Amino acid sequence: MRHAPLAWRTASTAPGRRSWRNSTRRTGGDALPAGSFSLHHEYAAHRSAPNNASHRRIGIGLNYVPTHVRVDSPVRLCAMLVRGEDTHGHFDLVEPPAAERDAAALAVHQRVSDRYRENYQIQVARHERQFAGAAV
């Protein structure tokens, strides 16, 4: 099986994880009331109906990693320390925002997002080179 980025089937290749295709359990859907949110593991199969509202739907991804973790990339990523201290220095640390949507917080968010996107593109290209020619 070809391992490809952005495809759900890759989740089944992670140790200890199964994709929905291999599961014999059936699960039901629970509609969330307006203003609610769902919190789940990134490999959990989930979906939602099309957004027909006049406003956009918002998603956020959070990753908690110990400070010894290092990203294999020429892009230096940012992180916010949520407890303890960073003795490894693998990330550029950012402070929590002082106020909601203030100019400084928005500038930090833009910088963090730009670096994340740049790194993501590097990782996708690396993955495609590594698995070029692999059977689908």
C-alpha positions as a Markdown table, in Angstrom:
| # | Residue | x | y | z |
|---|---|---|---|---|
| 1 | Met | 0.0 | 0.0 | 0.0 |
| 2 | Arg | 1.4 | 3.4 | -0.9 |
| 3 | His | 1.8 | 5.7 | 2.1 |
| 4 | Ala | 0.6 | 9.2 | 1.0 |
| 5 | Pro | 0.2 | 12.4 | 2.9 |
| 6 | Leu | -3.3 | 13.8 | 3.4 |
| 7 | Ala | -5.0 | 10.4 | 3.0 |
| 8 | Trp | -7.0 | 8.8 | 5.8 |
| 9 | Arg | -5.6 | 5.4 | 5.0 |
| 10 | Thr | -2.2 | 6.5 | 6.4 |
| 11 | Ala | -3.7 | 6.5 | 9.9 |
| 12 | Ser | -4.0 | 2.7 | 9.7 |
| 13 | Thr | -0.2 | 2.4 | 9.2 |
| 14 | Ala | 0.5 | 4.1 | 12.6 |
| 15 | Pro | 1.4 | 1.6 | 15.4 |
| 16 | Gly | -1.6 | 0.6 | 17.4 |
| 17 | Arg | -4.1 | 2.4 | 15.2 |
| 18 | Arg | -6.8 | 1.0 | 12.9 |
| 19 | Ser | -8.6 | 2.8 | 10.2 |
| 20 | Trp | -12.4 | 2.7 | 9.8 |
| 21 | Arg | -12.0 | 0.3 | 6.9 |
| 22 | Asn | -10.6 | -2.4 | 9.3 |
| 23 | Ser | -12.9 | -1.8 | 12.2 |
| 24 | Thr | -15.8 | -4.2 | 12.9 |
| 25 | Arg | -17.3 | -1.7 | 15.4 |
| 26 | Arg | -20.1 | 0.5 | 14.3 |
| 27 | Thr | -20.4 | 4.0 | 15.7 |
| 28 | Gly | -23.3 | 6.4 | 15.6 |
| 29 | Gly | -23.1 | 10.1 | 14.9 |
| 30 | Asp | -23.9 | 12.7 | 17.5 |
| 31 | Ala | -25.0 | 16.1 | 16.3 |
| 32 | Leu | -23.5 | 18.9 | 18.3 |
| 33 | Pro | -25.6 | 22.0 | 19.3 |
| 34 | Ala | -24.5 | 25.3 | 17.8 |
| 35 | Gly | -21.6 | 26.8 | 19.7 |
| 36 | Ser | -20.3 | 23.3 | 20.8 |
| 37 | Phe | -17.1 | 21.6 | 19.8 |
| 38 | Ser | -15.7 | 18.1 | 19.5 |
| 39 | Leu | -12.3 | 17.1 | 20.9 |
| 40 | His | -10.7 | 14.0 | 19.4 |
| 41 | His | -7.5 | 12.4 | 18.4 |
| 42 | Glu | -6.1 | 13.5 | 15.0 |
| 43 | Tyr | -6.6 | 10.0 | 13.6 |
| 44 | Ala | -10.2 | 9.6 | 14.7 |
| 45 | Ala | -12.5 | 9.3 | 11.8 |
| 46 | His | -14.9 | 12.2 | 11.9 |
| 47 | Arg | -16.9 | 14.4 | 9.6 |
| 48 | Ser | -19.5 | 17.1 | 9.5 |
| 49 | Ala | -22.3 | 18.1 | 7.2 |
| 50 | Pro | -21.6 | 20.9 | 4.7 |
| 51 | Asn | -21.5 | 24.3 | 6.2 |
| 52 | Asn | -24.5 | 26.2 | 4.8 |
| 53 | Ala | -24.2 | 29.1 | 7.3 |
| 54 | Ser | -23.1 | 32.5 | 6.2 |
| 55 | His | -20.1 | 32.3 | 8.5 |
| 56 | Arg | -17.1 | 30.0 | 8.2 |
| 57 | Arg | -16.5 | 26.9 | 10.3 |
| 58 | Ile | -13.4 | 27.0 | 12.4 |
| 59 | Gly | -11.0 | 24.2 | 13.2 |
| 60 | Ile | -8.0 | 24.2 | 15.4 |
| 61 | Gly | -5.2 | 21.6 | 15.8 |
| 62 | Leu | -3.2 | 21.3 | 19.0 |
| 63 | Asn | -0.1 | 19.2 | 19.6 |
| 64 | Tyr | 1.4 | 18.6 | 23.0 |
| 65 | Val | 5.0 | 17.4 | 22.8 |
| 66 | Pro | 7.8 | 17.3 | 25.4 |
| 67 | Thr | 10.6 | 19.9 | 24.9 |
| 68 | His | 13.1 | 17.2 | 23.8 |
| 69 | Val | 11.1 | 16.6 | 20.6 |
| 70 | Arg | 12.9 | 18.0 | 17.5 |
| 71 | Val | 11.3 | 18.7 | 14.1 |
| 72 | Asp | 13.4 | 17.4 | 11.2 |
| 73 | Ser | 13.2 | 20.5 | 9.1 |
| 74 | Pro | 15.2 | 23.5 | 8.0 |
| 75 | Val | 12.2 | 25.6 | 9.2 |
| 76 | Arg | 12.4 | 26.5 | 12.9 |
| 77 | Leu | 8.9 | 26.1 | 14.3 |
| 78 | Cys | 7.3 | 28.0 | 17.2 |
| 79 | Ala | 5.8 | 26.6 | 20.3 |
| 80 | Met | 4.2 | 27.8 | 23.5 |
| 81 | Leu | 5.5 | 26.3 | 26.7 |
| 82 | Val | 2.5 | 25.2 | 28.8 |
| 83 | Arg | 4.5 | 24.0 | 31.8 |
| 84 | Gly | 8.0 | 23.4 | 33.1 |
| 85 | Glu | 11.0 | 24.8 | 31.3 |
| 86 | Asp | 12.6 | 24.2 | 27.9 |
| 87 | Thr | 16.2 | 23.0 | 28.3 |
| 88 | His | 16.5 | 21.8 | 24.7 |
| 89 | Gly | 15.8 | 24.9 | 22.6 |
| 90 | His | 14.3 | 23.1 | 19.6 |
| 91 | Phe | 11.5 | 25.6 | 19.1 |
| 92 | Asp | 11.2 | 29.4 | 19.1 |
| 93 | Leu | 9.0 | 30.0 | 22.2 |
| 94 | Val | 6.1 | 32.4 | 22.0 |
| 95 | Glu | 4.3 | 33.9 | 24.9 |
| 96 | Pro | 0.5 | 33.6 | 25.5 |
| 97 | Pro | -1.4 | 36.5 | 23.9 |
| 98 | Ala | -1.9 | 39.5 | 26.3 |
| 99 | Ala | -5.3 | 40.2 | 24.9 |
| 100 | Glu | -7.7 | 38.6 | 22.4 |
| 101 | Arg | -7.1 | 39.7 | 18.8 |
| 102 | Asp | -4.6 | 42.4 | 19.7 |
| 103 | Ala | -2.1 | 43.5 | 17.0 |
| 104 | Ala | 0.9 | 41.8 | 18.6 |
| 105 | Ala | -1.0 | 38.5 | 19.1 |
| 106 | Leu | -2.2 | 38.5 | 15.5 |
| 107 | Ala | 1.3 | 39.1 | 14.2 |
| 108 | Val | 2.7 | 36.2 | 16.3 |
| 109 | His | -0.1 | 34.0 | 15.0 |
| 110 | Gln | 0.7 | 34.9 | 11.4 |
| 111 | Arg | 4.4 | 34.2 | 12.0 |
| 112 | Val | 3.7 | 30.8 | 13.6 |
| 113 | Ser | 1.2 | 29.9 | 10.9 |
| 114 | Asp | 3.6 | 30.9 | 8.1 |
| 115 | Arg | 6.3 | 28.7 | 9.5 |
| 116 | Tyr | 4.0 | 25.8 | 10.0 |
| 117 | Arg | 2.8 | 26.0 | 6.4 |
| 118 | Glu | 6.4 | 26.3 | 5.1 |
| 119 | Asn | 7.4 | 23.2 | 7.1 |
| 120 | Tyr | 4.4 | 21.3 | 6.0 |
| 121 | Gln | 5.2 | 21.8 | 2.3 |
| 122 | Ile | 8.8 | 20.7 | 3.0 |
| 123 | Gln | 7.5 | 17.5 | 4.7 |
| 124 | Val | 5.0 | 16.7 | 1.9 |
| 125 | Ala | 7.8 | 17.1 | -0.7 |
| 126 | Arg | 10.1 | 14.9 | 1.4 |
| 127 | His | 7.5 | 12.3 | 1.7 |
| 128 | Glu | 6.7 | 12.3 | -2.0 |
| 129 | Arg | 10.4 | 11.9 | -2.8 |
| 130 | Gln | 10.8 | 9.1 | -0.3 |
| 131 | Phe | 7.8 | 7.1 | -1.5 |
| 132 | Ala | 8.0 | 7.9 | -5.2 |
| 133 | Gly | 7.3 | 4.8 | -7.2 |
| 134 | Ala | 5.8 | 2.9 | -4.3 |
| 135 | Ala | 2.9 | 0.6 | -5.2 |
| 136 | Val | -0.5 | 2.1 | -4.5 |
